[in-house]
């Protein structure tokens, strides 16, 4: 899941220690020899562990079964079989008498999933009709203020029906749902839509009565997880749609949650929590159980298509892959063919370049931005200096006076024990009691450090980042008043503690602050472009609120995820592209309710061409990481603007045939196209296919970067979804070496009319200052502006 909350990073994420990662860590810490020693030890340990794992694997029995997803050419099915599922069973039985079918897919892909030995796998690959066999890959799971920040209230006034029950259904693939949450209250909702074909599956701690006219369906899929990991531990995980983690409940309520007054997290962000499309219905597909496996995800997409959802929201993903190797992309293609918009999180690997995932052009890819809301907290020292940080502590009992302040390294039981990290048993209660304690991060959890300080009589904790943690702080729900500060501020505070004979301090909490500027900014964690598979397709598509989002939560676990923590909350503040994605999913449902005839591509186009990239002072949105102006590789088309998206004027629409031509332009083999399209498709050898002809609402122009003149043409088709109007084009660019011409420059439309235009990008051959530049193409009728970002990439020779 793409949530930046540390508890989820610990529980769901996998850390990949590659050689380059280790070298980078060592180089970054050359100035700190003690840290270097630690990293060298870690490096040797990882190498030894990896070596041991390799040896162990080589000795494993050849009879060990591993789960796979099998893509089949349905067109090769012999006439003797009445149904493809019978044929699939026959194929499997021909290679193994013991292998069991995990899932047979009817819509998301043509094929099935199963567990096989190495020998059985090799035999399967030789069977007639087998296109490709892939490992059952594990995927990661990557509000009170948001509706007002986005202007949703204005939409409800303009389109009153959007605030009432509608027939639009949003399907969520996640960790399940906590049905008792008030965010799924169905008071005032009309009958369940007649189009709905799904159901409410029963299971552990979940009955059919848990569904209602708001939460109209709930299913769960665990066969892939169990085949790869083992049986679900039902003492901690419900074998049912019930959410025992919180992530799924949070994303579902963000998208379509019913209004809930006085929602808050320990007093923070108090207000009315509501989803983006409060009138829409929700269907839950639980696919994540401490990991989300492709076979389960595909099974859920397969069923969601049959169930007749309108929107699919997936706050999960993995690294970018070729589309015929990406099972989410393949399943999303099938959903798109059935008129379902698929919205996915872009990933939390920012601010690093080319980390964006879920990049297929038929997926709406969502990055993360900040809100104009913050929760200011700072440490004030006896010398009156202030150092700001982050926390979600319950602070009502903290004294509003200066208290004695001590560094944990100077309050240890034994000389040097703990080195300031507040390990269990390291603190002397006589030295700590009644004081604020500064602890260094590392070795144990942040929450546990606070518990240790509290257990020996400390009144508050300042948690200082190490050099490795840097300046990014984390807000946690500590049991005691506590704050996390960055590395530089931590060092400054230590300097004061070491130099002052009677150091004093206090932690000051300012509650919830609204109207923070600048906002939004592109979140540091949000994954960035360029698109590593098809650089000519701009990804992410756009950004939406994703930082410190308040939404519903599970009642099964504490906000710290610690077993020892008895606290439970109805709402929780989470961050990540996981939180941004359901905002767009809900907004897509809102648009669909007003314009039910629009295709997934038309809805995405409306969201993209109306997005904004500047503040009211006309300055470009900032990047949280660099503090500099962000670019289309950071925010795509810009920040979502739902009010304008309901009336975009013109849209860039796409059909299934357009996407098939795109696959031909990639020079995919017939077999690889069949994997994605689930049918035989032959590219026309007489036709010249080009990626630049895909009718996408953005432009990425890739130049070879030599000294010769280059000319690249893009064709686009606009569809008028408004009244009859005349639009004129304008172009802006910060690349003086590139000439941009548009033909024609004026387009006059009747209602629903389509018009084609061509953009030619020509380089003079002179070498640019950098490897990338940006621009913008806009069509305007004097009232409505249809905006498309332009990015230029020069390849390095």
Secondary structure, DSSP 8 states (H G I E B T S, - for coil): -B---HHHHHHH------HHHHHHHHHHTTT-HHHHHHHHHHHHHHHHHHHHHHHHHHHS-TT--EEEEEEE-GGG--TT-SSHHHHHHHHHHHH-SS--EEEEESSSSSEEEEEE-HHHHHHHHTSTTEEEEEE--EEBB---SHHHHHTHHHHHHHSGGGGS--S-EEEEEES-B-TTSGGG--TT-----TT----B--BTTB-GGG--SSEEEEEE--HHHHHHT-S--TTTS-SSSB-SSSHHHHHHHHHH---EEEEEETTEEEEEE--S-TTSEEEEEE-BSSSEEHHHHHHHHHHHHHHT-SEEEE--B-S---GGG-HHHHHHHHHHHTT-EEEEE--S-TTSTT------TTSEEEEEE--SEE--EEEEETTS-EEE-B-----TTS-SS-EEEEEGGGSBSSTTTTTTS--TT-B-HHHHTTSEEEEE--SS-HHHHHHHHHHTT-SEEEEE--TTTTT-------SSSEEEE-HHHHHHHHHHHHH-TT-EEEEEE---EE--SS---B-TTS---S-SS-TTS-SS-EEEE-SSEEEE--SSS-TT--TT-----SEEEE-SHHHHHHHHHHHHHHHHHH-TT--HHHHHHHHHHT-B-B-TTS-B-BBTTTSSB--HHHHTT-B--HHHHTT-SEE----HHHHHHHHHHTT--HHHHHHHHSS-----TTS---GGGS--SSEEEEE--SSS-EEEEEEEEEEE-SSSEEEEEEEEES-TTEEEEEESSEEEE-TT-EEEEEEEEEE-S---SSSEEEEEEEEE-SS-EEEEEEEEEE---
